[in-house]
Amino acid sequence: MGFVKKSTFNQVNMTFEQKATQLKNWFDQFGSSLISTTIGQSNIIITVDNKIDLYINTNAENTSRWNVYQFGFAPIGQTPSQFYELSTDAAAGTQAIIKFTICISNSLIYLCVDSERTDYPHYGFVYEKIGTTSYYGQSYFKSSGVRTTTLTQISVREHTSQLIFNHSSMFNYTASVRAIDFANIDALFSGTEKVNDTNFIGCTTITPFLVYTINGKNYYAVSANSLFPMDELET
């Protein structure tokens, strides 16, 4: 089980130290043994499972107007070869905010970051441990037609082999009204190879980004066919 939290940040007119500290405290609050956080000269670094460093660079220049966030990851101790940019604009009302959504446990971090600028950029990062094996990946795209990044939009690599996997539907149909068919696991697929994913459960087609209660337990829909078991949701 884990936590789901949705937060909106407006970091206009904040110094770099204030921005970085606010983001560091946000990640630290969950108490996940999977991650640790440090503040660098121009970024916050989230070290995941002592294998991957997720960088969030923030730009403190022109703080009266722009906030620029750059996201990327690399093997621990290395710098990402590419960063993906989201920005906000204080002069455009709601476009001054940036939204973070996280699903996190001691074996998973699934992070979505969204800007409401007119180009609607979306960044997603996932790292999960399944037994002794790790998988990780990221996604970046621009679309005004989506709210945030679904799990199925992020391809992941197995840490050792670098084989690419995707979360695919285990149930390609919709159950009857007020009913959900589900399994106790989800699945990762790479061609004909299948990995049982214990961090999620597969289910019949549902609406993403809502909370569903099944047999008295709460689950957050990370895609149209996958649910994340959660202890708590905070908005």
N, C-alpha and C positions, 0 to 999 in steps of 0.2 A: 504494500500500500504506500501511497505517497501524497504529495500536496499538489494542488493546482492553484495558481495565483495569477490574477490579471491586474496589472497596474498601469496607470497613465502618468507619464512624467512630463513636466514642463520645466526645462532647465535653462531657460533664457535668463540672462543676466546673472548666472552663477559662474564662479571661478572654476577652473579645472579641478581643483582640490575638492570643492563642494560637489561637483558632478560625480567625480570618481567615488567619493565617500558614500554618496547616496546610493549609487549602483552597487558598490561593494556590500553595504549593509543589507540591500535588498536580496542579494544572493546568499549572504551568510545566515539570514534569518531562518532558513529551512533546516539547518543543522545536518545537511546531507554529508555522509562520510565519503561520497564520491568526488566532491569538489573542494577546492581551497581557492582563496582569492588574494591577489596582491595588487597594489597600485604602483604603476611605473611612472615614467616621466610624462607620458602623454596618453596613458591608457590604463584600463583595468584588465588584468589577466586572470581568467578563470582556468585553473589547472584541473583537468578532469582525469581521475583515475591514475594520476601520475604518468599519463601517456600523451595527452593532448592538451595544448594551451589554446584556449579561445580568447582572442584579443577583441576588446572593444575600445577603439580609439575615439576620443572626444576632442573636438576643436573648440578651444576657449576664445578664439579670435572673433571679433565682430559680435560679441555676446548680446548686443542690443537688437540684433536681427536674426542671425543664423545660429543654429546648432547643427553640427555635422557629426554623425556617428559612422564609424567604419568597422566592419565585422569580418573576421577571418580566423582560421585556425591552422595550426602546424604541430608537428611532433614536439614534445616538451623540450623547451630550451631553444627552439628555433623560431624564426619570424615567418608569418604567413607570406606566401609568394603573391597572393592577391587579396585585396580587401574589397568588400562590397559596401556601398555607401547609402545611408539613409540620412535625410536632413529635415529640419523643421524651420519654420519661418514665423517669427513673432509678429510680423506685420499682417498676417493673414488669419487671425483668429484661431480657429481650431487647428490650423496647420502648425501651430507652435508646439503641439504635443506629440509624443511618441509613446507607443503602447508596447509593453512587454507582457507576454503570456508564457508561463512556464509549467510544465509537468515535471516533477522531480521526486526521486526516491534515492535509496542507496545503490541502485543499479541502473538508473536512468536519469538523463537530463534531456528534455525536449523543449527547446526555446524558440519562440516566435516573436519577431519584432516588426512593428508596422508603423509607417508614417501616414499621415492623412494629407500630405501634400498632393497637389493635383495629379502627379504622376504615379502615386500610390505604390511605392516600393515595399517589398516584403522580403524579410530574411528569416530563414529557419535553420536551426542546428539541432542535431540529435546525436547522442552518444548513449549506447546501452551495453550493459554486460549481460550475457546469457551464459550462465555457468562460468567457465573460465575463459570464454571468448568475448571479444569486444568488437563492436560495430560503430561506425561514425560517419557523418556526412553533413552537408549543408546545401541550402537552396537559396537562390535569389532571383526574383522576377518582379515585374511591374504590371499591375492590373487593377483597374478600378472596380472590376466585377467580383472580387473576392474579399473576404474579411481578413483572412490571415492564411498561413501556410498549413495545409493538412499534412498528416504523416506520410501519405502516399506520394507526396510531391518531393520527398527527400530520398534520393538513393543513398545507400550506405555501403561502406567498404569493411570487409573483415580485416581486423588489424594486422594479422600476420600474412595472410595470402593476398590481400588487397582485392579479393574477388568482390564484385559489385552485387549487392542484393537490393530488393525492393519489397516493401510491404504490399501485399496483394490480398484481395478479398477471399475469405474462406467461405463466405455465404453470399452468393450473387442474386439475392432475391429479397423482397420485403415481406416480413411476417404479417399476420393478420393484425387488425387494429388493436392497439394497446398491448401488443405482444412483441417480444424480441427473442429470436433463437440465437444462442451463443455457445461458444466453446470456452474451455478454461484457459486457452492459450490463443495467441495469434500466430502468424507465420511470416517468415522472410523467404523470398524465393530468388534464386539465381539460376535461370534456365530450368532444368529439371530438378535441381537441388533445392531441398526445403529444410529450413531451420525452424524449430518450434520456439516461438518468442514468448517468454514467460512474463515480460513486462507489460503486455497488453492482452486483451481478450478479443477474439474475432466475433463478429455478430452480423445479423441480417441488416439490410440497408436502413440507415437512420440519418437524421440531420446532424451534421457536424457542429461542434462547439457548444453543445447543450449538455446538461447533466441528466443522466438517466438513473433511476433507482430500480435495481433488480434484486428481488429476494431480500429487501431491506438494506442493500449495500449501494453506495453511490459510485457512479462511473462518469468520467468526462469523455465525450466523443471527440477523438483526435482526427477522425476521418469518417467517411460514410459507412465503414465496416469495421472500425476498431475502437475499442474503449480502453481508457486508462483507469484502473482501480484507485480510488483516492480516499484519504482520510478526511480531507478538508478542502473546501473551495473558498478562496478569498478574492473579492473584487474591490 
